[in-house]
Amino acid sequence: MRLSDKWFTSLSEDENQAMIYITGRTDIEQFRDSGKFPIRAEIKWSYQADSQGMPHGEEANLMAQAEESVRKVMEKDKLAILTGIYTGGGNKYWIYYMRNLEAFGKRLNEALEPMPPLPIEIECSKDPDWDEYTDMLEMEQWAIED
């Protein structure tokens, strides 16, 4: 299976009417349909938002560095796949679907070890049908054009 790097970005609002940028990965149906990625992880980073609800400055740079590091170690052999990113309202979420929870935890720690302690929370749950992904994919119809 070949992992696509095709993404869309849409806008939504949270329960407080804060603007949320949704970035979703497309063309990964074969991974969803394989049944090999039954566990979903949501990595949450709460941040001090700017006037638009977005991260800024050094914290935004550290988020980008963490995202790149984690994605690289998870996707190198497709242990886990980054499927969506939600940013806004003082929170950033990265959504991964994974093969194995224990291996995911070990790799996450390895990827983040060189960085200072990060204010992240991780929630994992079984989602063999990729329900969260399916819901997020509905936002593609409102994608922002470049």
Residue pairs with C-beta under 8 A, 6 or more apart in sequence:
1 30
1 31
1 34
1 78
3 28
3 31
3 75
3 78
3 81
4 25
4 26
4 27
4 28
5 25
6 25
6 26
6 27
7 23
7 24
7 25
7 26
8 23
8 24
8 26
8 139
8 140
8 143
8 144
9 21
9 22
9 23
9 24
9 143
9 144
10 21
10 22
10 24
10 139
10 140
10 142
10 143
10 144
11 19
11 20
11 21
11 22
11 142
11 144
12 19
12 20
12 22
12 139
13 19
13 20
14 20
14 88
14 89
16 89
18 49
18 53
18 88
18 89
18 90
19 52
19 53
19 88
19 89
20 53
20 86
20 87
20 88
20 89
21 54
21 85
21 86
21 87
21 88
22 84
22 85
22 86
22 136
22 139
23 84
23 85
23 86
23 87
24 83
24 84
24 85
24 133
24 136
24 137
24 139
24 140
25 81
25 82
25 83
25 84
26 137
26 140
28 81
28 83
31 37
31 78
31 81
31 97
32 97
32 130
32 133
35 128
36 99
37 80
37 81
37 97
37 98
37 99
37 130
38 97
38 126
38 127
38 128
39 97
39 98
39 99
39 100
39 101
39 104
39 124
39 125
39 126
39 127
40 95
40 96
40 97
40 98
40 124
40 125
40 126
40 127
40 130
40 132
40 133
41 80
41 95
41 96
41 97
41 98
41 104
41 122
41 123
41 124
42 93
42 94
42 95
42 122
42 123
42 124
43 70
43 93
43 94
43 96
43 108
43 120
43 121
43 122
44 91
44 92
44 93
44 120
44 121
44 122
44 123
45 63
45 66
45 91
45 92
45 93
45 118
45 119
45 120
46 90
46 91
46 119
46 121
47 55
47 59
47 63
47 90
47 91
47 92
47 119
48 55
48 59
48 90
49 55
49 56
49 88
49 89
49 90
50 56
53 88
53 89
53 90
54 60
54 87
54 88
55 63
55 87
55 92
62 115
62 116
62 118
63 92
65 115
66 111
66 112
66 115
66 118
66 120
67 85
67 94
69 111
69 112
69 114
69 115
70 82
70 94
70 107
70 108
70 111
70 112
71 82
72 111
73 107
73 110
73 111
74 80
74 81
74 82
74 96
74 98
74 104
74 107
74 108
74 111
75 81
75 82
78 99
79 98
79 99
79 100
79 103
79 104
79 107
80 96
80 97
80 98
80 99
80 104
80 107
81 96
81 97
81 98
82 94
82 95
82 96
83 95
83 96
83 97
83 130
83 133
83 136
84 93
84 94
84 95
84 132
84 133
84 136
85 92
85 93
85 94
85 95
86 92
86 93
86 95
87 93
95 132
95 133
95 136
96 104
97 127
97 130
97 133
98 104
101 124
104 124
108 122
112 118
127 133
